[in-house]
């Protein structure tokens, strides 16, 4: 670390501690001390850490907070101090390869998992931590690593994972389409600030170049907590998960699927927002319902010393064009949606798409010339949906600006009443490519009376090795969501052919795509409803 970077880190730490003095509760149960630490691993590798603990010699539960991707050890320090004030020993550390720590990052590989266990060993040897009450947590990269560590270290009884992954294959390769945005963000930030191992660099080159996708996906499966869910279930590990609906990095369905496979004590929370947006205030020592939920989870599963009890619980907050909706609770994911409604996708003789309740009597088709359209995009990764965590409306575009040349578009009539979408919308269409590869990014929007088209949902789908001129039946589940469409708004389905988030699988230029439907060729939009 350069002298300038060290100075910046110290100044940031001073600022964080100043915020803590203002934002922390006026009366804490216990006085907390925070001290820096260095945890030696193999020669040349030393992990930077901080230890926050109450001034007591009594045995206390231990919580290890794993650093985020390239995150420094003090990023979660204020949140750690808040937890420590409730009677915990809390160790935050920067993972290997991140600023402040030595070594190279193996992307949640065996060395990183061994580090998590070594931090626990270190804390048990040097603090009044109780070996029978150990928890681990993290956000983003730290969340995935925490889940993997819990699956591999039987001493860990409870986990909190915020904005994390359960399945890296589903996250990096949705609809067999490469998530270029998150791949490049990870690669570029790693090269800029931290250090990654040669195997990681080679793997990312195959992903970005598309030269060995099966090998890349095998490695992602090895790094996926869902691969080891049986180990978590066998020990009854208590798992707390919190993600957002519009995650760029780790979309909601993969964490919902992981949650649904757990059998021990578990809780899932889903909110409007983007990657790490909902939990960010806790890093500044501010009151935050996500971090409050984490602390209550550890209180319930670690503090008493008794085995964690209780079944499942789902808490969610829906989105709408007017901001967040009241919280909802469910016992299981299959209770979130209790009914569905289906609309037909049709087009007139001029190729103008419409969403109707009546199935078309004849065949129809529309032609699209692939290319970018600034008026219809997934958005800026990590940025566009971030304000939704703080009550702002979803991002929108103007319906009249969406190109009918570049995109296939269908619009419905004003809705007579509200639609409470809960779950994964489904779109069925027939696509006829003119090249051997075709990518479709399916968007669902709600168009208000003023022409603003609010983004509800999307999902990409790529087909490789197809025969030009031969129709393909697209049957695609979009991402799971919770969105309240207001009465008077109109539904819109728009299929784009290019997006920066998935640019690695963009359609070949000059290769038009035909969309169609009719009797015997379903063209439908199905919405799961509350």
TIBA-210652 format. One record per atom (N, C-alpha, C): y, x, z; residue in one letter. Coordinates in steps of 0.02 Angstrom, whole numbers, plus 50000, padded with zeros to 5 digits. Each point is the difference from the previous one (the first is absolute). Last residue first. Example, Ala and Ser with C-alpha at 12.3 -4.5 7.8 and 13.67 -1.06 7.14 Angstrom:
2
498885064250354s 500595004250003s 500554996150037s 497145001549996a 500594995550000a 500605004550000a 
# end
This chain:
530
494174748949681x 499904998150069x 500004992450006x 499255014149773x 500544996850038x 499804998950073x 499465014249746x 499734998050065x 500574997650044x 499904999949723x 500355002150060x 499634997750062x 499685005049716x 499734996650058x 500325002950063x 500294998449714x 500285002950061x 499734995950058x 499135003849725x 500164996250061x 500335004450052x 498634996849757x 500645003350012x 500314996450059x 497435001549860x 500434998050056x 500645004250003x 498344992549804x 500315006450019x 500504998750055x 498794982049906x 499495005349999x 500265006850016x 501824983849921x 499334997650018x 499475005549993x 502315011050027x 499834993749969x 499314997650022x 501695024449976x 499634995350040x 499864993749961x 501205027949994x 499824993449975x 499614995950049x 501485024749919x 499784996050056x 499854992949975x 500255026449886x 500024992749993x 499744996950064x 501215024849924x 499494996650039x 500094992549990x 500715025249862x 500164993350026x 499404996950036x 500815025149944x 499364996550004x 500124993150031x 501605019049972x 499834997349935x 499334996349999x 500205017250196x 500554997249961x 499764997449932x 498425001150222x 500215004149943x 500564996549961x 499724995050263x 499694998249936x 500255004649945x 499825008150261x 500414995949957x 499654998749933x 499415011950219x 499564995949959x 500404995349955x 501075015150146x 499465004249977x 499514996149955x 501884990050119x 500155002749934x 499445004449972x 500504984350199x 499355000849969x 500065003549932x 501904995950136x 499515000950053x 499315001349971x 501864994949859x 500005006950024x 499475001150054x 499674981749807x 500365000550063x 499955007250024x 499284981349782x 500205006850019x 500364999550067x 499204980949886x 499545004849969x 500175007250017x 500244972850112x 500345005749969x 499485005049975x 500134972650066x 499555005749992x 500375005549963x 500574976650156x 500245004649949x 499535006049998x 500414973250107x 499515005349991x 500255004449943x 501214980950177x 499995004049939x 499435005050004x 501054975250124x 499545005649997x 500075003649933x 501984985850129x 499504999849947x 499565006250004x 501624983950183x 499895006449966x 499444999249948x 500564982050143x 500535001049951x 499955006749964x 498984998550242x 500054994449953x 500585001249953x 498955021950108x 500404994150018x 499944994549947x 498215019450082x 500414998449942x 500384993550015x 498795020050155x 500194992949997x 500474998949941x 498005019350069x 500664998749972x 500114992549996x 498215021450060x 500204993850033x 500724998749980x 497745015149893x 500694999550022x 500084993650042x 498175018249849x 500084994750050x 500725000050025x 499495009149753x 499985002050070x 500054993950045x 498984994449768x 500585003950019x 499945002250072x 498004994249821x 500314998250064x 500595004550012x 498774993149759x 500295004950045x 500274996750063x 498684999149752x 499924995650059x 500215004350059x 499955000749711x 500325002650061x 499924994850055x 498685005649762x 500154994850049x 500285003250063x 500055008049731x 499785001750068x 500194994350046x 499645004249710x 500324997050059x 499665002250065x 500225014349768x 499494995950034x 500314997350065x 501165015149850x 499894993749966x 499494995550033x 499825026050051x 500594996549975x 499824993649962x 498545010650200x 500014999849927x 500624996349975x 499645015350236x 499914993349971x 500055000549924x 500215017150192x 499434999849955x 499864993249970x 501404998450216x 499915006049960x 499384999249955x 501914984650155x 499355000149968x 499985006249955x 501544990350227x 499925004349942x 499284999649975x 501964986750170x 499305000249977x 499975004249936x 501774993250234x 499855002749934x 499264999349983x 501784984950161x 499395004050000x 499895002749929x 501904985150181x 499805003049937x 499325003450009x 502084981850123x 499375003750001x 499895003449932x 502074988150071x 499504997950050x 499435005050004x 502744999749914x 499335002949992x 499554997750058x 502144986549888x 499795004150057x 499285002349991x 502134991749840x 499274999950002x 499765004850054x 502384985249933x 499705006050031x 499244999150004x 501554982949920x 499705004549951x 499735006550029x 500964980150114x 500525004349972x 499735005049950x 498604984850123x 500444995949959x 500555004349966x 497755013050062x 500444995350034x 500444996249952x 497495012149979x 500664999849971x 500414994650034x 497775016750052x 500264993350013x 500735000049978x 497625015549932x 500684999550025x 500184992750014x 497885019449935x 500134993150019x 500704999850032x 498565018049822x 500494998550052x 500014992550013x 498365020749879x 500124992850008x 500464998950060x 499315019949815x 500244999450069x 500244992850008x 498265014549824x 500414994150012x 500204999950074x 498875017649795x 500204998950070x 500464993950003x 498055013349824x 500544995150010x 500124999150075x 498615015749788x 500184999350071x 500574995150005x 499095005449790x 499395000650040x 500134999850075x 501524986449814x 499845007050014x 499385000250044x 501114980049940x 499965003249934x 499885007550007x 499404976150159x 500365006449990x 499965002249928x 499874975850140x 499715003349941x 500395006449987x 499514981150214x 500405005449972x 499635002949940x 500054976450170x 499645003949949x 500495005049970x 499954988450260x 500285000249933x 499515003449952x 500564991950279x 499485000649949x 500324999349931x 500675005050281x 500224998649932x 499435001349952x 500524995450285x 499565002249946x 500294997949933x 500835005550279x 500024995949939x 499555002949947x 499755003450269x 500075003549936x 500034995049942x 500854994350259x 499415003149971x 500155003249933x 501404980250090x 499685004350051x 499355002849970x 502424984349943x 499485004249972x 499735004650056x 501344976449983x 499905005350049x 499415004249977x 501894982349885x 499325002849994x 499955005850049x 501704976349978x 499855007150014x 499285001749984x 501114980249858x 499955001650071x 499835007350010x 500384990849782x 500244994350039x 499995001250075x 500415018549796x 499484997250044x 500274994150040x 500775008749746x 500185000350071x 499484996650044x 499035009449775x 500534995350017x 500195000950074x 498925021449870x 499844993150015x 500624995850012x 499285023549849x 500444997250052x 499834992650009x 499095025649883x 499894992850007x 500434997550058x 499655023549827x 500344996450054x 499844992649996x 499465027349909x 499764993249992x 500244996050060x 501235022849894x 499594996950052x 499764993149978x 501445014349866x 499625005050037x 499504997050049x 501434986149867x 499675004549953x 499545004950036x 501424984650112x 499404996649976x 499655004249945x 501675007350216x 499875000249928x 499354996449983x 501814996150205x 499325002549989x 499834999349925x 502054991950106x 500025006849973x 499305002749984x 500504978450103x 500224999949930x 499995007049969x 499464996250234x 499484997549955x 500215000649927x 500745016450198x 500284994049968x 499514997749946x 499315012950234x 500295001549935x 500314993649974x 499345010150264x 499964995149947x 500265003049935x 499035005350279x 500365002149939x 499914994849945x 499844990750249x 499635004649956x 500435002349942x 501254993550229x 499604996749949x 499625005149958x 500655005750258x 500324999049935x 499524996649951x 499545007550235x 500234993249989x 500344998749933x 498915020750080x 500574998550045x 500344993549982x 498165009849879x 499785000750069x 500544997950049x 500375001249764x 499674993850021x 499765000350073x 501025018749873x 500444995550039x 499674993650025x 498765016149858x 500145002350068x 500444995250039x 499194999749762x 499814994850048x 500155002050073x 500545014949814x 500214993349981x 499864994750052x 499355024450022x 500694998050010x 500124992549991x 497905013149967x 500215001250069x 500704996950014x 499485002249744x 499515001150054x 500335001750066x 501094984649811x 500045007150019x 499525001150058x 499454980349823x 500545001950045x 499985007450014x 498734985449841x 499724999650068x 500545001750052x 500844990049766x 499655005950026x 499714998550069x 501624989649790x 499364998050031x 499625006350021x 502135001249892x 500094993750035x 499364997650033x 500205020049861x 500325000950066x 500074993650040x 498175007549814x 500514994950006x 500325000650069x 498245015049811x 500334998750065x 500524994449994x 497805000049840x 500585004350011x 500344998250066x 498124988849798x 500065003850063x 500615004550003x 499684976549873x 500035007049979x 500115004350061x 498884974249958x 500435004350039x 499975007149971x 499354971849937x 499945007249986x 500525003850042x 498544975150019x 500655003249996x 499905007549993x 498584973949974x 500025007350010x 500735002249998x 498094977050011x 500685002749995x 499965007550008x 498344975649956x 500095007150013x 500745002049992x 499434974750075x 499845004549946x 500105007250019x 500364982050153x 499494997049958x 499795004649943x 500945005750263x 500194999349929x 499424997249958x 500414993850264x 499685005149959x 500184999149927x 501554992650213x 499534997649951x 499715005749959x 501725002550165x 499434997350037x 499444997949952x 501795020549948x 499954992750003x 499404997950042x 501745021449902x 499504998550052x 499994992550010x 500765016449778x 500174995150051x 499424999150048x 501125016749776x 499504998350050x 500244995150052x 500515005649730x 500354999550065x 499504997550052x 499675003449754x 499765004950047x 500375000150067x 500194984749804x 500425005949996x 499805005550049x 498904978749994x 499895003149935x 500425006349990x 499464994250252x 500144995749943x 499925003949935x 498655003450242x 500555002449959x 500114995349942x 498715002950269x 500004997449932x 500585003249962x 498454999250246x 500475004149963x 499944998249926x 499404985450240x 499815002649934x 500575004449973x 499294995050268x 500454998349945x 499735003049935x 499074993550270x 499935003649937x 500494997149948x 499505002250291x 500234995949944x 499995004349937x 498844999150272x 500285003549943x 500254995049949x 499255003850287x 499964996149938x 500295004249944x 499905008350224x 499534994450009x 499924995749937x 500795026350105x 500074995249944x 499474994650008x 500095015350172x 500705000649978x 500144995049944x 497855004850110x 500374994250023x 500734999949974x 498395017849963x 499824994249960x 500334993550025x 500275021150115x 500374999849937x 499834993849959x 499884998750268x 499655003849948x 500384999249934x 500874991050204x 499435003550029x 499645004449950x 502714993750005x 499354997549976x 499455004050035x 502934994449994x 499425003550028x 499364996549976x 502875003449936x 499404995849999x 499425004150029x 502974999949992x 499355003350005x 499444994850001x 502374995149873x 499735000650068x 499295003049999x 501545007449797x 499814993550027x 499725000950071x 501845015249835x 499364999350034x 499904993050028x 501705001649794x 499835004750054x 499334998450032x 500964988249811x 500514999650053x 499835004550059x 498574997549810x 500645002149972x 500564999850051x 497545004450092x 500304994849959x 500665002549973x 497525007350154x 500615001649966x 500274993749965x 498325003150232x 500064999049928x 500695001949975x 498385008850210x 500644996849988x 500104999649924x 497795003050192x 500365001449938x 500674996449998x 497575007550148x 500704997850009x 500355001749935x 497324997950107x 500445001649944x 500684996950013x 497545007550139x 500634996449999x 500435002349942x 497325001450138x 500475001749947x 500644996050007x 498475004450213x 499775000149931x 500555002049952x 499435006650272x 500374995749955x 499765000749929x 500015019450203x 499694993549986x 500444996149951x 499475026950104x 500444995549964x 499634993649983x 499385014850218x 499864999549928x 500464994949967x 501005011750214x 499434995649986x 499864999949925x 501875011350101x 499395003850009x 499374995949988x 502484995049982x 499604997450056x 499395004250015x 501535005049815x 500305000950065x 499554997950058x 499474998049754x 499925006550034x 500204999950073x 500114980849843x 499365003249985x 499885006650037x 502014985850022x 499424995550004x 499345003749994x 502075011549975x 499964997350068x 499364995950009x 500515007649784x 499735005350043x 499964997850073x 500974984849852x 499305001149981x 499695005550042x 502294995550023x 499604994850032x 499265000849983x 501505014349894x 499975001650072x 499584994850037x 500424996449770x 499575005950010x 499915001450074x 501524983049938x 499304998049990x 499515005750010x 502285004850004x 499834996150060x 499284997649995x 500895010549814x 499825004850052x 499844996550066x 500714986349822x 499395003549980x 499775004750056x 502064988350021x 499414995950016x 499355003349978x 502315011750090x 499664998649936x 499364996350014x 502415013150111x 499494994850009x 499724997949933x 500935024850016x 500264993150002x 499424995150012x 500055025049965x 500014997750068x 500244992850008x 499555012749795x 500675001350026x 500094997250071x 498004997149876x 500115007249996x 500695002050024x 499344977149979x 499705003150059x 500105007550001x 500684986549810x 500465000050057x 499715003350063x 498614997449795x 500505005350002x 500464999850061x 498144984749918x 499955003950062x 500545005350008x 499814985449804x 500014995850059x 500015003950065x 499855010649780x 500654997050013x 500024996250066x 498165013249878x 500315002250063x 500664996750016x 499204993249767x 499655005350036x 500445002750057x 500774976249929x 499715005549961x 499665004950046x 500654971750025x 500255006950002x 499605004749956x 499454976050152x 500395001949941x 500235007350006x 497784994550133x 500714998250000x 500325001149932x 497534998950162x 500275000849932x 500704997149998x 497825008350180x 500674997249993x 500275001749931x 497524999250156x 500335001549937x 500684996649998x 497865008250184x 500594995949986x 500325002549936x 497575002150171x 500415001849942x 500584995149993x 497475007850137x 500684997450012x 500475002449945x 497635001249907x 500235001050069x 500684996750010x 498865000949787x 499694995150044x 500225000750073x 500825005849720x 499965002050070x 499684994550041x 500564997949767x 499365003250011x 499905002350072x 502044990249916x 499484994949999x 499315002950011x 501925014349983x 500024996050061x 499424995050002x 500285012249802x 499775004350054x 499984996250066x 500924988849817x 499275000949991x 499725004350056x 502314997749993x 499704993650018x 499245000549995x 501255017949924x 499995000150073x 499724993450027x 500235002749767x 499525004950023x 499985000350076x 501564985449890x 499304997949995x 499505005050026x 502485003649991x 499714996250056x 499264998549993x 501155022649894x 500104992849994x 499584996050050x 501045025049988x 499374997250022x 500054992350002x 501825013549906x 499465004850008x 499324996650013x 502054987449973x 499915004249941x 499375004150006x 500554976050126x 499865007250006x 499935003349932x 500614976450091x 500185003249936x 499945007650004x 499464984950187x 499764996649940x 500125004049937x 499605012350241x 500494995449970x 499744997349934x 498755009050245x 500235002049934x 500514995049975x 498345007950227x 500624996749981x 500235002849933x 497764999550194x 500245001549934x 500654996249986x 498105008450207x 500624996349987x 500275002349932x 497525001250147x 500405002149943x 500594995249990x 497835009550175x 500524994949994x 500515002449949x 497265005650026x 500685002850002x 500514994449987x 497445000650027x 500474994950021x 500715002650006x 497925011249921x 500305001850064x 500484994750026x 498904997349791x 499455001750046x 500275001650069x 501504995949818x 499694993950026x 499475001550052x 501045017949886x 500494996650043x 499694993850032x 498715011349842x 500075004150060x 500494996950048x 499704990149788x 499424998850043x 500045004150065x 501615002649823x 500134994350044x 499414998650046x 500585017449822x 499705001550066x 500094994250049x 500854999649775x 499365003349989x 499635001050066x 502234991849991x 499514994849988x 499315002949989x 501945014350027x 499704997550061x 499474994649988x 500645019849824x 500164993050014x 499664997650063x 499845021549869x 500594999950044x 500194992950021x 498195004449849x 499855004050059x 500564999950051x 500334989549791x 499534996250041x 499825003750064x 501335011049839x 500384994850036x 499554995750044x 499005016149861x 500365003350054x 500404994950039x 498904992449809x 499515001950051x 500345003250060x 501314994949813x 499844994050039x 499475001450052x 500615017349849x 500564998350044x 499834994150044x 498465005949835x 500025005050053x 500554998750050x 499864986049808x 499434998950046x 499995005050058x 501675002849827x 500134994550047x 499404998650046x 500855019349840x 499394999150039x 500114994550052x 501685005349836x 499455003849972x 499344999150037x 502484992050015x 499474995449980x 499385003449974x 502205008550095x 499815001149930x 499464995349975x 500794999150225x 500594999349958x 499835000849926x 498265003350156x 500264993250006x 500584998949952x 499095021650023x 499544995749962x 500234992750001x 501235015550126x 500095001449928x 499534995749958x 499834999350234x 500584996349976x 500135001349926x 498275012150106x 499844992849996x 500584996049973x 500305023050042x 499574998949942x 499844992749991x 501225006350191x 500395000949939x 499594998849937x 498904999450209x 500464994449992x 500385000649935x 498635017850060x 499604994349979x 500434993849989x 500985019750087x 499875000549929x 499594994149974x 501574996350216x 499485004749980x 499854999549925x 502444996250124x 499384996449988x 499485004849972x 502564999050142x 499515003949964x 499364995949993x 502814993750031x 499405002150035x 499555004249957x 502174991449921x 500085001550071x 499385003050033x 500204994749760x 500685001650020x 500045002550072x 497974992249894x 500205006549972x 500695002150025x 499194978950065x 499575005350028x 500215006849974x 501054980949914x 500235001550067x 499585005350033x 499364992849785x 500655003549998x 500265001550070x 497954987749974x 499945006749973x 500665003850005x 499954977350067x 499615004250045x 499975007249975x 501064984349861x 500385000850062x 499635004750048x 498914993549802x 500515005149988x 500435001250062x 498334983150010x 499695006549988x 500515005549991x 500704977650021x 499825002850065x 499665006849991x 500634988749801x 500585001150043x 499805003450065x 498394992949833x 500345006449987x 500555001450050x 497734985849987x 500644999150035x 500385006649996x 498054990349827x 500215005450045x 500694998450030x 498014982749924x 500635002649975x 500265005250050x 498114983650015x 499825005849958x 500625003049966x 500214983150170x 499864997449933x 499835005349950x 500925011850196x 499964992649999x 499894997449929x 499935023250128x 499734998049935x 499944992449996x 500775012350195x 500215004649948x 499814997649930x 499434987250198x 500715001650004x 500235004149940x 497704994250032x 500384994049983x 500755001550000x 498625017450069x 499844998449930x 500414994049978x 500095007250225x 500435003849955x 499844998749927x 499714985750235x 499635001749940x 500475003649952x 500744993650211x 499304999250016x 499575002449942x 502675006250087x 499514998049950x 499324998950033x 502714997350097x 499465004749983x 499534997349948x 502044992650146x 500115001749930x 499485005049975x 499654998850241x 500574996649972x 500125002549929x 498074999450212x 500115002749933x 500554995849966x 498645005950253x 500534996149968x 500165003449934x 497774999650188x 500395002849944x 500584995349984x 497925006750205x 500484995349970x 500435003649948x 498205011050122x 499834993050012x 500454995149964x 498985026949986x 500584995849986x 499814992750006x 498435018350018x 500404999450060x 500594995249992x 498395006949824x 499804994350042x 500414999350064x 500525009749748x 500025002550068x 499844994350048x 500124996549761x 499615006250007x 499975002750072x 501234980249929x 499324998949974x 499565006150012x 502305000850056x 499644995550046x 499294998849978x 501425012649860x 499835003850060x 499614995750049x 500854989749806x 499445004549984x 499785004050062x 501904986350021x 499404995949991x 499395004349985x 502095010950013x 499794997450066x 499374995849995x 501015007849802x 499665005450035x 499774997850069x 501284984949872x 499345001149970x 499615005350035x 502194996750074x 499594994150014x 499315000849971x 501685016449958x 499735000450068x 499574994250018x 501155000149794x 499445004749999x 499695000750069x 501464980950020x 499915002749933x 499405004849998x 500614996850241x 500304996049947x 499905003549934x 498654999850259x 500435003449952x 500274995049950x 498175005450236x 500404995749956x 500405004149951x 497954998650219x 500325003949948x 500394995349955x 498695002250268x 500194996349940x 500345004649950x 498374999750246x 500335003749947x 500154995449941x 498875001450252x 500504995449972x 500425003749948x 498275010450132x 499694993549986x 500484995049969x 500605022450075x 499565000549942x 499654993549982x 502465004650115x 499354997450019x 499535000249939x 502275015750066x 499724994849957x 499294998350021x 501895015850085x 499584995550040x 499704994349960x 500495024949892x 500394994350027x 499554995750043x 499215019449879x 500665002250024x 500434994450029x 497714998649896x 499985006250039x 500665001650035x 499734981149853x 499554999050058x 500005006250045x 501195001049796x 500344995650048x 499574998950062x 499085012549820x 500575003650029x 500334995850054x 498304990149871x 499735005150045x 500565003550038x 500654985049831x 499734996550059x 499725005050050x 500695008649798x 500584997950039x 499794996250062x 498345005949846x 500235005850038x 500624998450041x 499134983849852x 499565000850058x 500215005950043x 501174996749801x 500124994250044x 499575000550063x 499665016149828x 500635001050037x 500134994350049x 498174998449852x 499865004650055x 500625001450041x 500244987249806x 499654996250051x 499835004450060x 500975010549815x 500494995550031x 499674995850055x 498635014349867x 500445003850045x 500514995650036x 498514989249839x 499695002450062x 500465004350044x 501364984749835x 499335002949993x 499745002650066x 502184989349923x 499534996450043x 499285002449991x 501635012349878x 500064992849986x 499454996250036x 500565023850020x 499414998249959x 499984992549985x 501955020350069x 499784993150007x 499414998749953x 500705024250116x 500114996049940x 499684993150011x 501085019950183x 499434997649961x 500204996249938x 501545000550230x 499725004649951x 499434996949960x 502314988250113x 499295001650013x 499755004749945x 502264992649996x 499895001450071x 499295001950017x 500474985249785x 500485004550030x 499895000850075x 497824994049865x 500664996950007x 500495005050030x 497675005149971x 500354999949936x 500684996950003x 498264992450182x 500015006549967x 500314999349930x 500824982250176x 499375002049972x 500065006849964x 501444991650215x 500065000549928x 499345002549972x 500364985650238x 499925006549968x 500094999449924x 500184987850271x 500164999349929x 499935006849968x 499124987250239x 500085006249963x 500144998349927x 500024987850262x 500054999149927x 500135006849968x 499144986450241x 500135006649972x 500004999149924x 500624979450172x 499555003449954x 500205007349993x 501094979450112x 499455003050036x 499485003249956x 502184989649945x 499554994650023x 499385002850035x 501655013849893x 500324996950059x 499594994350027x 499375011249798x 499855004050060x 500294996850063x 500524990549788x 499314998750020x 499825003850064x 502095004249908x 499984993050023x 499304998250023x 500325021049903x 500284999850067x 500004992850028x 499305003449776x 499525002950047x 500264999650072x 501434993849825x 499484994950009x 499485002450051x 501605015549939x 500314994650040x 499514994350012x 499315018249861x 500095002150069x 500304994450043x 499245003349757x 499794994450042x 500135001250074x 500615016749839x 500214993749969x 499834993850043x 499575024750035x 500464996250042x 500194993249971x 498545016849894x 499684997550061x 500474995650041x 500195001449729x 500045004850055x 499804996650065x 499114993849744x 500464998350053x 500005005250055x 498704996849784x 500515005250004x 500514998750055x 498594980149985x 499945004849945x 500605004850001x 499564989850236x 499994997149933x 499955005649948x 499015003050256x 500615000249959x 499904996849932x 498704993050231x 499925004749944x 500624999649956x 499454994850268x 500354997349942x 500005005249945x 498514993850237x 500215005249953x 500324996549940x 499464993350272x 500104997749931x 500265005849958x 498714994650259x 500295004649951x 500064996549933x 499914992350280x 499724999549933x 500385004649952x 499885006850259x 500344995349956x 499644999549933x 499875009350280x 499674999749935x 500324994549958x 501475012150190x 499464995249992x 499715000449930x 501925012050093x 499375003749994x 499404995349992x 502774998249928x 499474997950046x 499395004449989x 502294994049871x 499965005050053x 499524997550053x 499814993149734x 500354998450062x 499915005750051x 499975004949733x 499574997550054x 500424998350060x 499855011249727x 500404995650043x 499554996950052x 500015021749811x 499634996350051x 500504996150042x 499805012349737x 500414998350058x 499574995850047x 499575019349779x 499894993750036x 500534999150055x 498925015949771x 500594998650041x 499934993250032x 498035017949918x 500304993449991x 500604999150046x 498715021849875x 500244997550065x 500374993549987x 498455020549871x 500144992849999x 500184997850070x 499315022549943x 500524998449952x 500194992749997x 497635005450097x 500545005049993x 500494998249945x 498824979250104x 499735006349975x 500575005049991x 500874983550151x 499374998349967x 499685006549977x 502024992050191x 499685004949956x 499344997349973x 502354988650089x 499284999350008x 499665004649949x 502494996250136x 499695002949941x 499255000050012x 502344985850104x 499355003450007x 499795002949933x 502264987850159x 499695002249937x 499345003650014x 501054979850157x 500005007349991x 499675001849933x 501054978650173x 499765001749932x 500075007549991x 499914979150208x 500195006749978x 499705001449932x 500664976450155x 499595003649951x 500295007049988x 499894978350194x 500425005149970x 499575004549957x 499474973450054x 499875006950020x 500485004749965x 500254976549978x 499525000050054x 499895007050027x 502354992949892x 499335001649978x 499545000350061x 502504989049932x 499575001850056x 499305001249974x 501714995749846x 500415002450056x 499575002350058x 499125001549744x 500134995050051x 500365002950060x 500425012149767x 499434998850044x 500174994750052x 501575008749834x 499584994449979x 499424998650048x 501665017950030x 500364993749991x 499524994249992x 499205022250022x 500384998650060x 500364993449996x 498845008149812x 499544997750052x 500384998250063x 501155010049820x 499864993049988x 499554997250054x 500405022750008x 500614996450017x 499904992549989x 498295014449935x 500014999350073x 500634996450023x 499805004849771x 499494995150020x 500014998950075x 501385016749909x 500254993349983x 499514994750022x 499365022350026x 500544998450046x 500264993049988x 498435008149848x 499694998650064x 500524998250052x 500725007149788x 499714993349997x 499694998050066x 500835021849980x 500544995250002x 499744992949998x 498445017249975x 500264999850069x 500574995050006x 499105003849786x 499514996650042x 500254999450072x 501295012249844x 500024992949986x 499524996150045x 499975023450013x 500614997350028x 500054992549989x 498225011249899x 499914999850072x 500614997150034x 500115003949771x 499584994250014x 499884999450075x 501215018749926x 500394994049990x 499594993850017x 498935021050007x 500464999150056x 500414993649992x 497604999949884x 500615004049997x 500444998750060x 497264998749987x 500604995750000x 500625004450000x 
# end
